[in-house]
Amino acid sequence: MRTLTFIVGTGRSGSTALSRIVHAHPDVLSLNEFLSSVQSRGFPEGRLDGGEFWRLLADPNPQFERMIRNGVPMPEFLYTRRPGRFATETTGIPALSLMVLPHLTDDPDGLFDELEGQVRGWPDRTAAGHYEALFNLLCTRFGRTAVVERSGYSLHRVPLLRKAFPQARFVHLFRDGPDCALSMSQHTGYRLIYLLRDILARTGAERVEDLTEDQIRALPPELSPLLAERFDSALVLDRELPPTGFAALWSHLIVQGVAHLSDVPAPLRTTLAYEDLLDEPREELSRLAAFIGVEPLSQWLDTGVARLDGSRRGASRRLPARDLAALRESCAPGAEALADGRRPARTDGSG
């Protein structure tokens, strides 16, 4: 029986490197940013036929398309580095093609067509049932026995994943708060997230889609253009944003995520600190492999060690003492939640 594991976290925690390491294991199907690609809209209620399910995978992600169109793409967008027949300005890039398929193959268009030819003919079932069938199909296609999905900004979706996949395992990957917050402040995607969260806080709306025209008109001129189909990339890339704001975001995500994970049965959850991975890579990768349900192969461990880069570790410590103290203060709630939640959560999966 194949295992399904979700590596969840705030993002900017070494998770992209971990996806590459996991992908190198010959028994693991690594689904890089799959959840980010389909998002919550990929889990509608009720039953879907194969064609309806395929649209969830093939329709472009509107948010990511807007980012590409306006010159603020994320480095995680693998398809745009080696473009195929899809493009934002013409066909749109299928959600599955932007980050998931290029991680699995050098011919993402070919794999897309191969999957479409099979998935469209599938019978009615729930979205979760379709995803399990898709994962099995990909495991057979690539000769893998375990599935690991990893998306960077995913802690808040633990309840959704638990509902859809009750037997799934969860790895909470996290990083030192000030370092993570500083990295967020320099990343296109998190800068846009920060600004959109600012818009919601100012208006009281729960979702950007719920904003009224009056609420949008009341926003300051440096925020309201971000809601248009076209906006100046400088509004995201060039403006000064306080790192403490990202530290507060990190804390919020961590506190919320630790609470969500506490509802997961202990044998189905574990933690992985980025700093521990750098300090003891073989031990931590071996523990991760055991939790996932695969062998910690020596050649794979060698590959994993070689792919880890600790050069950005401790970046926040190079800040002026006053700035670092402010970051630590904003990160304190999250750090406390991690300390409390890690004690019972750290398990090898044996219970």
C-alpha positions in Angstrom: 0.0 0.0 0.0 1.4 3.4 -1.0 1.9 6.0 1.7 0.9 9.7 1.2 2.9 12.3 3.1 2.4 16.1 3.0 5.4 18.3 4.0 3.7 21.5 5.2 5.1 24.8 6.5 5.2 28.5 6.1 7.5 28.4 3.1 11.0 30.0 2.9 12.2 27.1 5.2 14.4 25.1 2.9 11.3 23.3 1.5 12.2 23.7 -2.2 15.6 22.1 -1.6 13.9 19.4 0.4 11.6 18.7 -2.6 14.7 18.2 -4.8 16.2 15.9 -2.3 13.0 13.8 -1.9 12.7 13.6 -5.7 16.1 12.0 -5.9 14.9 9.0 -3.9 14.1 6.2 -6.4 11.0 5.1 -4.5 9.4 8.5 -3.9 7.0 10.4 -6.2 7.7 14.0 -5.3 4.8 16.3 -6.0 6.4 19.8 -5.9 3.9 22.6 -5.1 0.9 20.4 -6.1 -1.3 21.9 -3.4 -0.2 25.5 -4.2 -1.1 24.8 -7.8 -4.7 23.5 -7.3 -5.3 25.4 -4.0 -8.6 25.1 -2.2 -10.6 25.4 -5.4 -9.2 22.0 -6.3 -11.4 20.3 -3.6 -15.0 21.0 -4.6 -17.8 19.2 -2.8 -19.7 16.3 -4.4 -18.6 14.0 -7.2 -16.9 14.9 -10.5 -16.4 13.0 -13.7 -13.0 12.7 -15.3 -13.4 15.7 -17.5 -14.5 17.9 -14.6 -11.6 16.8 -12.5 -9.1 17.4 -15.4 -10.3 21.0 -15.6 -9.1 21.5 -12.0 -5.6 20.4 -13.1 -5.6 22.0 -16.6 -7.2 25.4 -16.0 -4.5 28.1 -15.3 -4.2 29.3 -11.7 -5.6 32.9 -12.0 -3.4 34.3 -9.3 -0.2 32.9 -10.7 -1.2 34.0 -14.2 -1.6 37.6 -13.0 1.8 37.5 -11.4 3.5 36.4 -14.6 1.5 38.9 -16.7 2.6 41.8 -14.5 6.2 40.9 -14.2 6.3 39.5 -10.7 6.7 35.8 -11.2 8.0 33.6 -8.4 11.3 31.6 -8.9 9.2 28.5 -8.2 7.5 28.8 -11.6 9.6 26.1 -13.3 7.7 26.0 -16.6 8.5 29.6 -17.5 12.3 28.8 -17.3 12.0 26.3 -20.1 8.8 27.3 -21.9 6.8 24.7 -23.9 3.7 25.2 -26.0 1.8 27.0 -23.2 2.2 30.7 -22.3 0.3 33.1 -20.1 -0.3 35.6 -22.9 -1.8 33.0 -25.3 -3.1 29.7 -24.0 -2.5 30.2 -20.3 -0.2 27.8 -18.4 -2.1 24.8 -16.9 -2.0 24.7 -13.1 -0.4 21.3 -13.2 2.3 22.4 -15.7 3.6 25.5 -13.9 5.5 23.8 -11.0 4.4 20.1 -10.7 5.2 18.5 -14.0 8.5 20.2 -14.8 9.7 18.8 -11.4 8.9 15.3 -12.6 10.1 15.3 -16.2 12.0 17.3 -18.8 9.0 16.9 -21.1 6.1 18.4 -19.1 4.0 19.0 -22.2 4.3 15.3 -23.1 3.3 14.2 -19.6 0.4 16.6 -19.6 -0.9 15.1 -22.8 -0.4 11.6 -21.5 -2.3 12.3 -18.3 -5.1 14.1 -20.1 -5.7 11.1 -22.4 -6.3 8.9 -19.3 -7.9 11.2 -16.7 -10.7 12.6 -18.9 -12.2 9.1 -19.2 -12.3 8.4 -15.4 -15.7 7.7 -13.7 -17.5 9.9 -11.2 -15.9 10.1 -7.8 -15.0 12.7 -5.2 -12.1 15.1 -5.8 -10.1 13.2 -3.1 -10.8 9.9 -4.9 -9.6 11.4 -8.2 -6.4 12.7 -6.6 -5.6 9.3 -5.1 -6.1 7.7 -8.5 -3.9 10.4 -10.1 -1.2 9.7 -7.5 -1.4 6.0 -8.2 -1.2 6.6 -11.9 1.9 8.7 -11.5 3.5 6.2 -9.1 3.0 3.5 -11.7 4.3 5.8 -14.5 7.5 6.6 -12.7 8.0 3.3 -10.7 7.5 4.9 -7.2 6.0 3.4 -4.1 5.5 6.5 -1.8 3.9 9.9 -2.5 5.3 13.1 -1.0 3.6 16.4 -1.7 5.4 19.6 -0.6 4.0 23.1 -1.0 5.7 26.1 0.7 2.7 28.1 2.0 0.6 25.2 3.2 0.2 25.1 7.0 -3.3 26.7 6.9 -4.5 23.9 4.6 -3.9 21.0 7.1 -7.6 20.7 8.0 -8.6 20.5 4.3 -6.0 17.8 3.7 -7.0 15.9 6.8 -10.6 15.9 5.6 -9.7 14.7 2.1 -7.0 12.2 3.1 -7.6 10.9 6.6 -4.7 8.5 6.5 -2.1 11.0 5.2 1.1 11.7 7.1 2.3 15.2 7.9 5.8 16.6 8.2 6.0 20.1 9.6 9.1 21.7 8.2 10.1 25.0 9.9 13.0 27.4 10.2 14.3 29.9 12.7 11.6 32.7 12.7 13.8 35.8 12.1 15.7 34.1 9.3 12.4 32.9 7.7 10.8 36.3 8.0 13.8 38.0 6.4 13.6 35.6 3.5 9.9 36.2 3.1 10.5 39.9 2.9 12.8 39.4 -0.1 10.5 37.0 -2.0 8.1 38.1 -4.6 5.3 35.8 -3.6 5.4 36.7 0.1 5.6 40.4 -0.6 2.4 40.1 -2.6 0.8 38.0 0.1 1.8 40.6 2.7 0.2 43.4 0.6 -3.0 41.4 -0.1 -3.3 40.6 3.6 -2.9 44.4 4.3 -5.8 45.0 1.9 -8.0 42.5 3.7 -7.1 43.9 7.1 -8.0 47.5 6.0 -11.3 46.5 4.5 -12.4 43.7 6.9 -13.0 41.3 3.9 -12.2 37.7 4.3 -11.2 37.1 0.7 -9.9 39.4 -2.0 -12.7 38.0 -4.2 -15.3 39.4 -1.7 -14.1 43.1 -2.0 -16.7 45.6 -3.1 -16.0 48.5 -5.5 -16.5 50.9 -2.7 -13.9 49.1 -0.5 -11.4 49.1 -3.4 -11.9 52.8 -4.1 -11.2 53.5 -0.4 -7.8 51.9 -0.5 -4.6 54.0 -0.7 -3.2 54.4 -4.2 -0.3 52.1 -3.5 -2.6 49.2 -2.8 -5.7 49.5 -5.0 -3.9 48.9 -8.3 -2.8 45.5 -7.1 -6.4 44.3 -7.6 -6.5 45.2 -11.3 -5.6 42.8 -14.1 -2.6 45.0 -14.9 -0.4 46.7 -12.3 3.1 48.2 -12.0 5.5 45.5 -10.8 7.3 48.2 -8.8 4.3 48.3 -6.4 5.4 44.8 -5.3 9.2 44.7 -6.0 10.5 48.2 -5.1 8.5 49.4 -2.1 9.9 49.2 1.4 8.1 46.7 3.5 8.9 46.2 7.2 10.6 42.8 8.0 8.7 42.8 11.3 5.5 42.6 9.3 6.7 39.3 7.8 7.8 38.2 11.3 4.2 38.7 12.5 3.0 36.8 9.4 5.4 33.9 10.3 4.1 33.9 13.8 0.5 33.8 12.7 1.0 31.0 10.3 3.0 29.0 12.9 0.5 29.4 15.7 -2.3 28.5 13.4 -0.4 25.6 11.9 0.7 24.0 15.2 -2.9 24.1 16.4 -4.1 22.4 13.2 -1.4 19.7 13.5 -2.2 19.0 17.1 -5.4 17.4 15.8 -3.5 14.9 13.7 -2.9 11.6 15.4 0.7 11.4 16.8 1.8 8.5 14.6 0.8 10.5 11.5 2.8 13.6 12.2 6.4 14.6 12.8 8.5 17.8 12.7 11.7 18.7 10.8 13.7 21.8 11.7 15.7 23.3 8.8 18.6 23.9 11.2 18.6 20.3 12.3 18.7 19.2 8.7 21.8 21.3 8.1 23.5 20.1 11.3 22.7 16.4 11.1 21.6 15.8 7.5 22.1 12.0 7.4 20.3 11.5 10.7 17.4 13.8 9.8 17.0 12.5 6.2 17.1 8.9 7.5 14.3 9.8 10.0 12.3 11.4 7.3 12.7 8.4 5.0 11.5 6.1 7.8 8.5 8.3 8.4 7.6 8.4 4.7 8.0 4.6 4.5 11.1 4.2 2.3 14.6 3.0 2.9 17.3 5.7 3.7 19.5 4.5 0.8 23.2 5.5 1.3 23.5 7.0 -2.2 20.4 9.0 -1.7 21.8 10.3 1.6 25.0 11.3 -0.2 22.9 13.2 -2.7 20.8 14.9 0.0 23.9 16.1 1.8 25.3 17.5 -1.4 22.1 19.4 -2.2 21.9 21.2 1.1 23.2 24.8 1.2 23.5 26.5 4.6 25.0 29.7 3.3 21.8 31.7 4.2 21.6 30.3 7.7 21.7 33.0 10.3 21.1 35.8 7.9 19.0 37.7 10.4 22.0 37.8 12.8 23.8 40.1 10.5 21.2 42.8 11.1 21.7 45.6 13.5 21.0 44.5 17.0 17.9 46.7 17.3 16.4 45.3 14.1 17.1 41.7 15.1 15.5 42.3 18.5 12.4 43.7 16.8 12.2 40.6 14.6 12.6 38.3 17.5 9.9 40.1 19.4 7.4 39.7 16.5 8.4 36.0 16.1 8.0 35.3 19.8 4.4 33.9 19.6 5.4 31.5 16.8 8.6 30.4 18.6 6.6 29.7 21.7 4.0 27.7 19.8 6.8 25.7 18.1 8.4 24.9 21.5 5.0 23.7 22.9 3.9 21.8 19.8 7.2 20.1 19.0 7.4 18.1 22.2 4.5 15.7 21.5 4.6 16.1 17.8 8.1 14.8 17.2 7.7 11.1 16.6 9.2 8.5 14.2 5.7 7.5 13.2 5.7 4.3 15.3 3.6 5.9 18.0 
